[in-house]
Amino acid sequence: GGGSPVWAQSLVRVDKVSNNGFEKTAKQLETALKSRGMMLVATIDHQNMMKMVGGSIKGSKTFEFGKPDMLKMVMPADPAAGLEMPHKIYLYERGDGKAVVSYYKPSGGFSAYGKDQLKMVGEMMDKMFEEIIADATK
């Protein structure tokens, strides 16, 4: 049949404008993640990568992170759900200088597996993301 794949239908993107500039929001985001026991796996600096190829953009970073005990809840339920980890939050600077934090709700990705355990993990992560973003943008 046609139409979008199940996972595409369940993705909900959240964008939150920060009360602070890009650099301060980036620092607050990192602090908010670490204070909740998240392990920062990677920080991708898109602005820096653009400079390497002669391009220029405003502030733009992706934070990839995870919590080892979350893996313990996810992997036994369905090893394929490892694709949802690590989590990603994208921070960018708009043309007007405002910093925006953007992410897909974890529940969307996890619920696509059709397992209660993963749906529960996704909903738990949605709440945690909301708290992290609230701390990062205040």
C-alpha positions as CSV (number, residue, x, y, z in Angstrom):
1,G,0.0,0.0,0.0
2,G,0.9,3.7,-0.4
3,G,1.2,6.4,2.2
4,S,3.9,7.2,4.6
5,P,5.6,4.6,6.7
6,V,4.2,4.1,10.2
7,W,7.2,5.8,11.8
8,A,6.8,8.9,9.7
9,Q,3.2,9.3,10.9
10,S,4.2,9.1,14.5
11,L,7.0,11.8,14.5
12,V,6.1,14.9,16.4
13,R,8.6,17.8,16.1
14,V,8.8,20.3,19.0
15,D,10.5,23.7,18.6
16,K,11.0,25.9,21.6
17,V,12.5,29.4,21.4
18,S,15.0,30.2,24.1
19,N,15.0,33.3,26.3
20,N,18.8,33.4,25.8
21,G,21.2,33.6,23.0
22,F,22.7,30.5,21.2
23,E,25.9,30.1,23.4
24,K,24.1,30.4,26.7
25,T,21.3,28.1,25.6
26,A,24.0,25.5,24.5
27,K,25.7,25.6,27.9
28,Q,22.3,25.4,29.7
29,L,21.3,22.5,27.5
30,E,24.5,20.6,28.3
31,T,24.1,21.2,32.0
32,A,20.4,20.1,31.9
33,L,21.4,16.9,30.2
34,K,24.3,16.1,32.5
35,S,22.2,16.9,35.7
36,R,19.8,14.2,34.6
37,G,22.5,11.6,34.3
38,M,22.6,11.8,30.5
39,M,25.9,10.9,28.8
40,L,26.7,13.3,26.0
41,V,27.9,11.0,23.2
42,A,28.6,13.6,20.6
43,T,28.2,17.3,19.9
44,I,28.1,18.1,16.2
45,D,29.0,21.7,15.4
46,H,27.3,22.3,12.0
47,Q,28.6,26.0,12.0
48,N,32.2,24.8,12.3
49,M,31.7,22.1,9.6
50,M,30.3,24.8,7.2
51,K,33.4,26.9,7.8
52,M,35.6,23.9,6.8
53,V,34.0,24.0,3.3
54,G,33.9,27.8,2.9
55,G,30.3,28.2,4.0
56,S,28.8,30.3,6.7
57,I,25.8,29.8,8.9
58,K,24.7,31.0,12.3
59,G,25.0,28.9,15.5
60,S,23.9,25.3,14.8
61,K,24.6,22.2,17.0
62,T,23.3,18.7,17.4
63,F,23.6,17.1,20.8
64,E,23.5,13.3,20.9
65,F,23.0,11.7,24.3
66,G,21.7,8.8,26.2
67,K,21.4,7.1,29.5
68,P,22.8,3.6,29.8
69,D,19.9,2.4,32.1
70,M,17.5,3.4,29.3
71,L,19.3,1.0,27.0
72,K,18.7,-1.7,29.5
73,M,14.9,-1.1,29.2
74,V,14.9,-0.7,25.4
75,M,17.2,-3.5,24.0
76,P,15.5,-6.5,25.6
77,A,12.1,-5.3,24.4
78,D,13.3,-5.1,20.8
79,P,17.0,-4.8,19.7
80,A,15.9,-3.0,16.6
81,A,14.8,-0.1,18.8
82,G,18.5,0.7,19.3
83,L,18.0,2.9,16.2
84,E,16.2,5.4,18.5
85,M,19.3,5.8,20.6
86,P,21.2,8.0,21.2
87,H,18.6,10.7,21.4
88,K,19.1,14.0,19.5
89,I,18.4,17.6,20.3
90,Y,19.1,20.2,17.7
91,L,19.9,23.8,18.7
92,Y,20.1,26.6,16.0
93,E,20.1,30.3,15.7
94,R,17.4,31.8,13.6
95,G,17.9,34.8,11.3
96,D,16.5,37.1,14.0
97,G,19.2,36.0,16.4
98,K,16.8,33.9,18.6
99,A,18.0,30.4,19.6
100,V,15.6,27.5,19.0
101,V,15.8,24.1,20.5
102,S,14.3,21.4,18.3
103,Y,13.6,17.7,18.7
104,Y,11.3,14.8,17.8
105,K,9.3,13.5,20.7
106,P,10.9,10.1,21.7
107,S,7.4,8.5,22.1
108,G,6.9,8.8,18.3
109,G,9.9,6.6,17.5
110,F,9.4,4.2,20.3
111,S,5.7,3.6,19.8
112,A,6.3,2.6,16.2
113,Y,7.6,-0.8,17.5
114,G,4.2,-1.7,18.8
115,K,5.5,-2.9,22.2
116,D,4.1,-1.6,25.5
117,Q,7.5,-1.5,27.2
118,L,8.9,0.8,24.4
119,K,5.8,3.0,24.4
120,M,6.2,3.5,28.1
121,V,9.9,4.4,27.7
122,G,9.0,6.9,25.0
123,E,6.4,8.6,27.1
124,M,8.9,8.7,30.0
125,M,11.5,10.3,27.7
126,D,8.9,12.8,26.4
127,K,8.5,14.2,30.0
128,M,12.3,14.2,30.5
129,F,12.8,16.1,27.2
130,E,10.3,18.7,28.3
131,E,12.1,19.3,31.6
132,I,15.5,19.4,29.9
133,I,14.2,21.9,27.3
134,A,12.5,24.0,30.0
135,D,15.9,24.2,31.8
136,A,17.8,25.0,28.7
137,T,15.6,27.8,27.5
138,K,14.7,29.6,30.7
